[in-house]
Amino acid sequence: MGAQAGLYHHYGVNKYPLEAKKFGVFYHTIEKQNVKLLRGFDDEYLAPHSRHTDVRKEDIEQVNDLEILSLSDEAGVYIVASKKWQANFCNGSF
């Protein structure tokens, strides 16, 4: 929940309760190419999730300083970064 708390504290991005706990290992895609943080990642990769709350892609897209680096069709937003590279947020295992 640290990533969700950071997104709320710094950018006002709310978190939302899920109907059921999201847990498991899910496929993710890279949304922004040529990012040092993601160097060496495959275009599609597996990552774990375990949480009761989520952040919404639409809310993050409303914040000009944030960009979504990686997400999953099943698990949602995974890696978010500030465009100034002052902070990174990983919405995976909490």
Order of alpha helices (4+ residues) and beta strands (2+ residues): alpha-beta-beta-alpha-beta-beta-beta
